[in-house]
Amino acid sequence: MKIHYECITCAVNQVQKIVEMSTSNLEKRREAMVFLAKQIGEFFNEDSVPATDGGMLFLELYKFLGNDDPFKEYKRRSSELARKVAKDIGTVDDFKTAMRLAIAGNVIDFAVGYDPEKIEEDILRMAGEELYIDESDVLFRELEKARVLLYLVDNCGEIYFDRLFIETIKRLFPGLEVYVAAKEGPIINDATVEDLLEAGFDRFSHVISTGSRLPGTPLEYASENFIELFKRADVIIAKGQANFETLSELRDSRIFFLLKAKCSPIARELNVPKGSAMCIRWL
């Protein structure tokens, strides 16, 4: 997905949040925002993919601030609360219910100002709602035929609901080889390989890195090992907006996007109302 006009404003707002989370020193905050103003033209142009170029800008800011993980405490709290809610939900046997829980988990996103204290209330409410676009029957049929599933996670906290879904998939399709991919290192509140291991994903799947810290899955920055796996996967489940931004232009029939359209550019791109939740192939 190419950049929309609102995406630069969104990046600037996220930079301000990063700066405020990183330091209480007002002079340092001012220096960081001036640094942003000087850098932003270097990273964005008409062909930019928002998640990719925004991510590179954030990493430059991390270096400037001397803070490699400004979201560490937010991620810890999100994971703590989500882990408790997922544990209370327990085993989920129904495929569509488990999938809706995974999509509902996509609300846990600092980029849109989400309050992690609302996790339980929002997850249970959204899990009972119908999807605006629901191609889960097609996904189920593709999983029946598949040998290898690649699951691309999105945010911390959210991964505990992904785990419920993947565990359901494994029970329904015991012969399926499942790989779960996360970021190589911290970027905003995205899940890392370390987060997946802490959540126990290695007990029922192969945990791998995309080879990159950038949001979504920009294949031009992925590792050779990841690219090889991406090519041989029969089904790919991609969570969240950043994965849609970085993979939608492939028009790959193997990819099923599970997400909530939390901003106007994504909603416009998908031609759905803002706030819509969906399971969709983008062909």
Salt bridges, closest charged atoms under 4 A:
GLU6 OE2 - ARG268 NH2 2.60
GLU27 OE1 - ARG30 NH2 2.91
GLU60 OE2 - LYS63 NZ 3.45
ASP68 OD1 - ARG213 NH1 3.14
ASP69 OD1 - LYS75 NZ 3.09
GLU73 OE2 - ARG76 NH2 2.59
GLU80 OE2 - ARG76 NH1 3.02
GLU80 OE1 - ARG77 NH1 2.17
ASP88 OD2 - LYS84 NZ 3.16
ASP93 OD1 - ARG171 NE 3.82
ASP109 OD2 - LYS262 NZ 2.91
GLU117 OE2 - ARG77 NE 3.05
ASP122 OD1 - ARG125 NH2 3.34
GLU129 OE2 - ARG125 NH1 3.07
ASP137 OD1 - LYS96 NZ 3.13
GLU142 OE2 - LYS145 NZ 3.31
GLU158 OE2 - LYS239 NZ 2.63
ASP162 OD1 - LYS239 NZ 2.57
GLU177 OE2 - HIS206 NE2 3.47
ASP190 OD2 - LYS183 NZ 3.47
GLU198 OE2 - ARG83 NH2 3.51
ASP234 OD2 - ARG147 NE 3.89
GLU249 OE1 - LYS2 NZ 3.01
ASP252 OD2 - ARG254 NH2 2.78
GLU269 OE1 - HIS4 NE2 2.65
